[in-house]
Amino acid sequence: MPRLSDHNLTDGVISSAGQSLRRRMLIALLLVFVMGLGISAIQLYGTRDELRRAVLLIQAGTLSQGFSAEQNIETLPRHYAGDQMSYTLYAADGSLLDYSAHMPRPSRLRTQLLQTQPQWWHWSPYAGRTINVPVQLADGAVLMVSRTDTAEREMLDRMLLNRVRQSLILLLPLVLGAGLLIMMLLNWTLRPVGRATQLAGSIGPDNPGRRIPLKGLPTEFHPLASAANSALDRLGGAYEAERRFIADAAHELRTPLTVLDLRLQDSRRSGLLDWPILEKEMRQLRRLVAQLLELARQDGAGACGSPLVLTNVSRMSREVTGTMLPMFEEQGRAIVAEIADGQHCLCHAHELREALINLLDNALVHGRGETFVVLRRESSELVIEISDQGPGVPEQDQERMFQRFHKGRQGSEGTGLGLAIVRRIVQNAGGRVAFVPDQPSTIRITLPV
């Protein structure tokens, strides 16, 4: 079975979607055509009955000339133009005066046709086989004239049917032209969508920064394209974080693995194993791997935008201080905490805890004297400061300390990742971290409340 390429698969999806949209437009056009035909037929039938009433109205005016309410209704002609005529006489106040003897019941009084002012809307329902028209007599009475106009109705039906057929013949090219125009408009509208789809199909590891352009796309497709671009941004960030992690891991693991390999080779030649040295190298290697994994996880969390939760930072700071206190006391040092009560912010609780532990561990390893932990609120921000009584970091090196694998002393046991992890955690929470100006041994974390 031949394998479909991404390009062909994308074209197939566009083609299928385009045909579906075309079918829907054609069905909508057909429905509009059928509805228009039905409305036209109703209007034509209404026109037929209007013509019947107009003809009868002329005839009724001729027959009723000189007739008044005092005269006998039977004096009016019983037949006219081959059809039987019926009459119902009403007084000026609308009361019934008389009606033809051959009628089973009088015709209802209808005065709508007596109005001389034109109406912008007039509904003409189906009149049936018998039609009625009113005639205003000279004395104010109203004569309702009824007639069964079979011959005229059949003649009008034939005439209107011919008109409908002619209209359909004229309307068919119009419908075909409208359908062709709609297809051309659809092709013109979907052409930039097809180009955007082909561009999206070409996005891959070789060009992760490419995005779907909004220019030229119909505005109805902008939300979809924007959502796709946002998803690609997140995926691109995660992909870049993965590439950076692989590069960092390969770069930093090369040296400790080489050192470990040399020690093992030396032990094989001498037949003696220096276990304390090997355990030290393994601890350093495990710590480096753990911090690399943590940094990669923080990069991925920042790219994917994991949700933040409301955290009691006051309680967390006290817990972290209590956890680290025994380590400081073992070296004869103290921790002084000034933590404001009831301070909350949105963050990742376990990650912020890890950042505080890293900062206190950094003060333990590289600082001197007492260590101070301060938590306070300034306007709409929470400020956490961790400082010690050591010389601190020179101002020209402070920003580089937050870069990956940068150490204050190259011979130290640290990996150079602690402060980089702290900055990434704080940035993921929407905050910032840096050394305090003119205080080289104080690091300040600022978090939005």
C-alpha positions as CSV (number, residue, x, y, z in Angstrom):
1,M,0.0,0.0,0.0
2,P,1.5,3.4,-0.9
3,R,2.3,5.7,1.9
4,L,0.5,9.1,2.0
5,S,2.7,12.1,2.6
6,D,1.8,14.8,5.0
7,H,1.3,17.2,2.1
8,N,-1.2,14.8,0.3
9,L,-3.0,14.1,3.5
10,T,-3.4,17.9,4.2
11,D,-4.7,18.4,0.6
12,G,-7.2,15.6,1.2
13,V,-8.5,17.2,4.4
14,I,-8.9,20.6,2.7
15,S,-10.6,19.0,-0.3
16,S,-13.0,17.1,1.9
17,A,-13.8,20.1,4.0
18,G,-14.2,22.3,0.9
19,Q,-16.6,19.8,-0.7
20,S,-18.6,19.6,2.5
21,L,-18.9,23.4,2.6
22,R,-19.9,23.5,-1.1
23,R,-22.6,20.9,-0.5
24,R,-24.0,22.9,2.3
25,M,-24.1,26.0,0.3
26,L,-25.8,24.2,-2.6
27,I,-28.4,22.7,-0.2
28,A,-29.0,26.2,1.2
29,L,-29.4,27.6,-2.3
30,L,-31.8,24.9,-3.2
31,L,-33.9,25.5,-0.1
32,V,-34.0,29.2,-0.8
33,F,-35.0,28.5,-4.4
34,V,-37.8,26.1,-3.2
35,M,-39.1,28.6,-0.6
36,G,-39.0,31.4,-3.2
37,L,-40.9,29.3,-5.7
38,G,-43.5,28.5,-3.0
39,I,-44.0,32.1,-2.0
40,S,-44.2,33.1,-5.7
41,A,-46.9,30.4,-6.3
42,I,-48.9,31.7,-3.3
43,Q,-48.6,35.2,-4.6
44,L,-49.7,34.2,-8.1
45,Y,-52.7,32.5,-6.7
46,G,-53.5,35.6,-4.7
47,T,-53.1,37.6,-7.9
48,R,-55.5,35.3,-9.7
49,D,-58.2,35.9,-7.0
50,E,-57.5,39.7,-7.1
51,L,-58.1,39.6,-10.8
52,R,-61.4,37.7,-10.3
53,R,-62.5,40.2,-7.7
54,A,-61.5,43.2,-9.9
55,V,-63.5,41.8,-12.8
56,L,-66.6,41.1,-10.6
57,L,-66.3,44.5,-9.1
58,I,-66.6,46.1,-12.5
59,Q,-69.5,43.9,-13.4
60,A,-71.2,44.6,-10.0
61,G,-70.9,48.3,-10.5
62,T,-72.6,48.1,-13.9
63,L,-75.4,45.9,-12.6
64,S,-76.2,48.0,-9.5
65,Q,-76.4,51.3,-11.3
66,G,-79.6,53.1,-10.2
67,F,-80.4,50.5,-7.6
68,S,-81.3,51.6,-4.0
69,A,-82.2,49.9,-0.7
70,E,-85.9,50.6,-1.2
71,Q,-86.0,48.5,-4.4
72,N,-86.7,44.7,-4.5
73,I,-83.4,42.7,-4.7
74,E,-85.1,40.3,-7.1
75,T,-85.2,43.0,-9.8
76,L,-81.4,42.5,-10.2
77,P,-80.2,40.1,-13.0
78,R,-80.0,36.4,-12.0
79,H,-77.4,35.6,-14.6
80,Y,-74.6,37.6,-16.2
81,A,-71.9,36.5,-18.7
82,G,-73.1,32.9,-18.3
83,D,-72.8,32.6,-14.5
84,Q,-75.4,32.8,-11.8
85,M,-75.4,36.0,-9.7
86,S,-76.3,36.3,-6.0
87,Y,-77.0,39.4,-3.9
88,T,-77.1,40.4,-0.3
89,L,-78.2,43.9,0.8
90,Y,-77.0,45.6,3.9
91,A,-78.1,49.0,5.3
92,A,-75.6,51.8,5.9
93,D,-75.3,50.8,9.6
94,G,-74.4,47.2,8.6
95,S,-77.8,45.5,9.4
96,L,-79.1,42.9,6.9
97,L,-81.9,44.0,4.7
98,D,-82.4,41.3,2.1
99,Y,-80.7,38.6,0.1
100,S,-81.5,36.5,-3.0
101,A,-84.1,33.8,-2.6
102,H,-82.0,31.1,-4.2
103,M,-79.2,31.6,-1.6
104,P,-79.1,29.2,1.4
105,R,-77.8,32.0,3.6
106,P,-76.7,35.7,3.1
107,S,-73.2,36.6,2.2
108,R,-71.1,38.2,5.0
109,L,-70.5,41.9,4.8
110,R,-67.0,42.7,3.5
111,T,-66.1,46.3,3.1
112,Q,-62.3,46.0,2.6
113,L,-62.6,46.6,-1.2
114,L,-64.5,49.8,-0.6
115,Q,-61.4,51.5,0.8
116,T,-59.9,53.9,-1.8
117,Q,-56.6,54.5,0.0
118,P,-53.8,52.1,-1.2
119,Q,-52.4,49.7,1.4
120,W,-48.7,48.9,1.6
121,W,-49.6,45.3,2.6
122,H,-52.7,43.3,1.6
123,W,-53.0,39.6,2.1
124,S,-55.2,37.9,-0.5
125,P,-56.1,34.4,0.7
126,Y,-57.6,31.7,-1.6
127,A,-61.1,32.8,-2.5
128,G,-62.6,29.5,-3.5
129,R,-65.0,28.9,-6.3
130,T,-67.4,31.7,-5.3
131,I,-66.2,35.3,-4.9
132,N,-67.9,38.3,-3.2
133,V,-67.4,42.0,-3.8
134,P,-69.2,44.9,-2.1
135,V,-70.8,47.8,-4.0
136,Q,-71.6,51.1,-2.3
137,L,-75.0,52.4,-3.3
138,A,-76.0,56.0,-3.6
139,D,-78.1,55.9,-0.4
140,G,-75.2,54.5,1.7
141,A,-76.3,50.9,1.6
142,V,-73.9,48.1,0.7
143,L,-74.8,45.4,-1.9
144,M,-72.7,42.2,-1.7
145,V,-72.5,40.6,-5.1
146,S,-71.5,36.9,-5.4
147,R,-70.7,34.9,-8.4
148,T,-69.3,31.4,-9.3
149,D,-66.9,32.3,-12.1
150,T,-65.8,28.9,-13.3
151,A,-64.9,29.9,-16.8
152,E,-62.9,32.9,-15.8
153,R,-61.1,31.0,-13.0
154,E,-60.0,28.3,-15.4
155,M,-58.8,30.9,-17.9
156,L,-56.8,32.7,-15.3
157,D,-55.3,29.4,-14.0
158,R,-54.1,28.5,-17.5
159,M,-52.6,32.0,-18.0
160,L,-50.8,31.9,-14.6
161,L,-49.5,28.4,-15.2
162,N,-48.0,29.5,-18.4
163,R,-46.4,32.5,-16.6
164,V,-45.0,30.1,-14.0
165,R,-43.5,27.9,-16.6
166,Q,-41.9,30.9,-18.4
167,S,-40.6,32.1,-15.0
168,L,-39.0,28.8,-14.3
169,I,-37.3,28.8,-17.6
170,L,-35.9,32.2,-16.9
171,L,-35.1,31.4,-13.3
172,L,-33.2,28.2,-14.0
173,P,-30.2,30.0,-15.7
174,L,-30.3,32.5,-12.9
175,V,-30.1,29.7,-10.3
176,L,-27.3,28.0,-12.2
177,G,-25.4,31.3,-12.5
178,A,-25.9,32.0,-8.7
179,G,-24.6,28.5,-8.0
180,L,-21.5,29.0,-10.2
181,L,-20.9,32.4,-8.5
182,I,-21.2,30.8,-5.1
183,M,-18.7,28.1,-6.1
184,M,-16.3,30.8,-7.4
185,L,-16.6,32.8,-4.1
186,L,-16.1,29.6,-2.1
187,N,-12.9,28.7,-4.0
188,W,-11.7,32.3,-3.7
189,T,-12.5,32.3,0.1
190,L,-10.9,28.9,0.8
191,R,-7.8,29.5,-1.2
192,P,-5.9,31.3,1.6
193,V,-7.2,28.6,4.0
194,G,-5.7,25.9,1.8
195,R,-2.4,27.8,1.8
196,A,-2.5,28.2,5.6
197,T,-3.2,24.5,5.9
198,Q,-0.2,23.5,3.7
199,L,2.0,25.9,5.7
200,A,0.8,24.3,9.0
201,G,1.5,20.9,7.6
202,S,5.1,21.9,6.8
203,I,5.8,23.0,10.4
204,G,8.2,20.5,12.0
205,P,11.5,20.1,13.9
206,D,13.5,21.9,11.2
207,N,11.4,25.1,11.3
208,P,9.5,25.1,14.7
209,G,9.2,28.9,14.6
210,R,6.9,29.0,11.6
211,R,3.3,30.1,12.2
212,I,0.1,30.4,10.3
213,P,-0.3,34.0,9.0
214,L,-3.6,35.7,9.7
215,K,-3.2,38.1,6.8
216,G,-5.4,37.1,3.9
217,L,-7.5,34.6,6.0
218,P,-11.2,35.3,6.3
219,T,-12.0,36.8,9.7
220,E,-14.1,33.8,10.6
221,F,-11.0,31.6,10.5
222,H,-8.9,34.0,12.7
223,P,-9.8,32.4,16.1
224,L,-8.9,29.0,14.8
225,A,-5.6,30.1,13.3
226,S,-4.8,32.1,16.5
227,A,-5.6,29.1,18.7
228,A,-3.4,26.9,16.4
229,N,-0.5,29.4,16.6
230,S,-0.8,29.5,20.4
231,A,-0.7,25.7,20.6
232,L,2.4,25.8,18.3
233,D,4.0,28.4,20.6
234,R,3.5,26.1,23.6
235,L,4.8,23.1,21.7
236,G,7.7,25.1,20.3
237,G,8.6,26.2,23.8
238,A,8.5,22.7,25.1
239,Y,10.5,21.4,22.2
240,E,13.1,24.1,22.7
241,A,13.3,23.3,26.4
242,E,13.8,19.6,25.5
243,R,16.6,20.5,23.1
244,R,18.2,22.8,25.7
245,F,18.0,20.0,28.3
246,I,19.6,17.5,26.0
247,A,22.4,19.9,25.2
248,D,23.0,20.9,28.8
249,A,22.9,17.3,30.0
250,A,25.4,16.2,27.3
251,H,27.7,19.1,28.1
252,E,27.7,18.8,31.8
253,L,27.6,15.0,32.2
254,R,30.7,14.6,29.9
255,T,33.2,15.7,32.5
256,P,31.9,13.8,35.6
257,L,31.5,10.7,33.6
258,T,35.0,11.0,32.2
259,V,36.4,11.5,35.7
260,L,34.5,8.5,36.9
261,D,35.7,6.4,34.0
262,L,39.3,7.4,34.6
263,R,39.0,6.5,38.3
264,L,37.5,3.1,37.5
265,Q,40.3,2.4,35.0
266,D,42.9,3.4,37.5
267,S,41.3,1.1,40.1
268,R,41.3,-1.8,37.6
269,R,45.1,-1.3,37.0
270,S,45.9,-1.0,40.6
271,G,43.4,-3.5,41.9
272,L,42.3,-1.1,44.7
273,L,39.0,0.7,44.8
274,D,38.9,4.1,46.5
275,W,35.3,3.9,47.7
276,P,35.0,7.3,49.4
277,I,36.2,9.1,46.2
278,L,33.8,7.0,44.0
279,E,30.9,7.7,46.3
280,K,31.6,11.4,46.2
281,E,31.7,11.3,42.4
282,M,28.4,9.4,42.3
283,R,26.7,11.8,44.7
284,Q,27.9,14.7,42.6
285,L,26.6,12.9,39.4
286,R,23.2,12.1,41.0
287,R,22.8,15.7,42.1
288,L,23.7,17.1,38.7
289,V,21.2,14.7,37.0
290,A,18.4,15.6,39.5
291,Q,18.9,19.3,39.0
292,L,19.0,18.9,35.2
293,L,15.7,17.1,35.4
294,E,14.2,19.8,37.6
295,L,15.4,22.5,35.3
296,A,13.9,20.7,32.3
297,R,10.6,20.3,34.2
298,Q,10.5,24.0,35.0
299,D,11.2,24.9,31.3
300,G,8.4,22.6,30.3
301,A,6.0,24.0,32.9
302,G,6.8,27.5,31.7
303,A,6.1,26.6,28.1
304,C,2.9,24.8,28.7
305,G,1.5,27.3,31.2
306,S,0.4,24.9,34.0
307,P,-2.2,26.5,36.3
308,L,-1.2,28.3,39.5
309,V,-2.9,27.7,42.9
310,L,-3.5,30.0,45.8
311,T,-0.7,29.3,48.4
312,N,-0.2,30.4,52.0
313,V,3.4,31.7,51.5
314,S,3.7,32.6,55.2
315,R,3.2,29.1,56.4
316,M,5.4,27.7,53.6
317,S,8.3,30.0,54.5
318,R,8.1,29.0,58.2
319,E,8.0,25.3,57.2
320,V,11.1,25.6,55.0
321,T,13.0,27.6,57.6
322,G,12.2,24.9,60.2
323,T,13.3,22.2,57.8
324,M,16.7,23.8,57.1
325,L,17.4,24.9,60.7
326,P,19.1,21.7,61.9
327,M,21.6,21.9,59.0
328,F,22.5,25.5,60.0
329,E,22.8,24.5,63.7
330,E,25.1,21.7,62.8
331,Q,27.5,24.3,61.4
332,G,27.0,26.6,64.4
333,R,24.9,29.1,62.4
334,A,21.4,30.5,63.1
335,I,18.4,31.5,61.0
336,V,16.5,34.7,61.9
337,A,12.9,34.7,60.4
338,E,10.7,37.8,60.1
339,I,7.7,36.4,58.3
340,A,4.4,38.4,58.1
341,D,1.2,36.4,58.8
342,G,-1.5,35.5,56.3
343,Q,0.3,36.3,53.1
344,H,-1.0,34.4,50.0
345,C,-0.2,34.4,46.3
346,L,-0.8,32.3,43.2
347,C,2.1,30.0,42.5
348,H,3.1,26.3,42.3
349,A,3.5,25.5,46.0
350,H,6.0,22.6,45.8
351,E,8.1,24.5,43.3
352,L,8.3,27.7,45.4
353,R,9.2,25.5,48.4
354,E,12.0,24.1,46.3
355,A,13.2,27.6,45.4
356,L,13.4,28.7,49.0
357,I,15.3,25.5,49.9
358,N,17.8,26.2,47.1
359,L,18.3,29.7,48.3
360,L,18.8,28.7,52.0
361,D,21.1,25.9,50.9
362,N,23.1,28.4,48.8
363,A,23.4,30.6,51.9
364,L,24.5,27.6,54.0
365,V,27.2,26.6,51.5
366,H,28.5,29.9,50.3
367,G,27.5,32.4,53.1
368,R,28.6,33.2,56.6
369,G,27.2,34.1,60.0
370,E,23.4,34.5,60.6
371,T,21.0,33.9,57.7
372,F,17.9,36.1,57.6
373,V,14.5,35.2,56.0
374,V,12.1,38.1,55.5
375,L,8.6,38.0,54.1
376,R,6.6,41.2,53.8
377,R,4.0,42.7,51.5
378,E,4.6,45.8,49.5
379,S,1.5,47.2,47.8
380,S,0.3,44.4,45.4
381,E,3.4,42.3,45.7
382,L,5.0,39.8,48.2
383,V,8.7,40.2,48.9
384,I,10.9,37.4,50.1
385,E,14.5,38.3,51.0
386,I,17.1,35.7,52.0
387,S,20.5,37.2,53.1
388,D,23.5,36.3,55.2
389,Q,26.6,38.1,56.7
390,G,29.0,36.9,54.1
391,P,30.8,39.0,51.5
392,G,28.2,38.1,48.8
393,V,28.6,38.3,45.1
394,P,30.3,41.2,43.3
395,E,27.9,43.4,41.4
396,Q,29.4,42.6,38.0
397,D,28.9,38.9,38.6
398,Q,25.4,39.0,40.2
399,E,23.4,38.5,37.0
400,R,25.7,35.7,35.7
401,M,25.0,33.7,38.9
402,F,21.5,33.0,37.6
403,Q,22.8,31.6,34.3
404,R,23.1,27.8,33.9
405,F,26.3,26.2,35.1
406,H,27.8,29.4,36.3
407,K,29.6,29.0,39.7
408,G,30.9,31.6,42.0
409,R,33.9,29.3,42.6
410,Q,34.8,26.9,39.9
411,G,36.3,24.4,42.3
412,S,33.1,24.1,44.5
413,E,31.0,21.1,44.6
414,G,27.9,22.9,43.3
415,T,26.5,22.3,39.8
416,G,25.8,25.9,38.9
417,L,22.1,25.1,38.4
418,G,20.6,26.1,41.8
419,L,20.0,29.8,41.1
420,A,19.0,29.1,37.5
421,I,16.2,26.7,38.8
422,V,15.1,29.4,41.3
423,R,14.8,32.1,38.6
424,R,12.8,29.7,36.4
425,I,10.4,28.8,39.2
426,V,9.8,32.4,40.1
427,Q,9.3,33.4,36.5
428,N,6.8,30.6,36.0
429,A,4.8,32.1,38.9
430,G,4.9,35.5,37.3
431,G,7.5,37.0,39.6
432,R,11.1,38.1,39.4
433,V,14.3,37.3,41.4
434,A,17.6,39.2,41.6
435,F,20.3,40.4,44.0
436,V,19.3,43.5,46.0
437,P,21.3,46.6,44.8
438,D,24.1,47.5,47.2
439,Q,23.5,44.3,49.2
440,P,25.6,41.6,47.5
441,S,24.6,38.9,50.0
442,T,20.8,39.4,49.7
443,I,18.5,37.8,47.1
444,R,15.0,39.2,46.7
445,I,12.0,37.3,45.3
446,T,9.0,39.4,44.2
447,L,5.7,37.7,43.6
448,P,2.4,39.3,42.5
449,V,-0.4,38.9,45.1
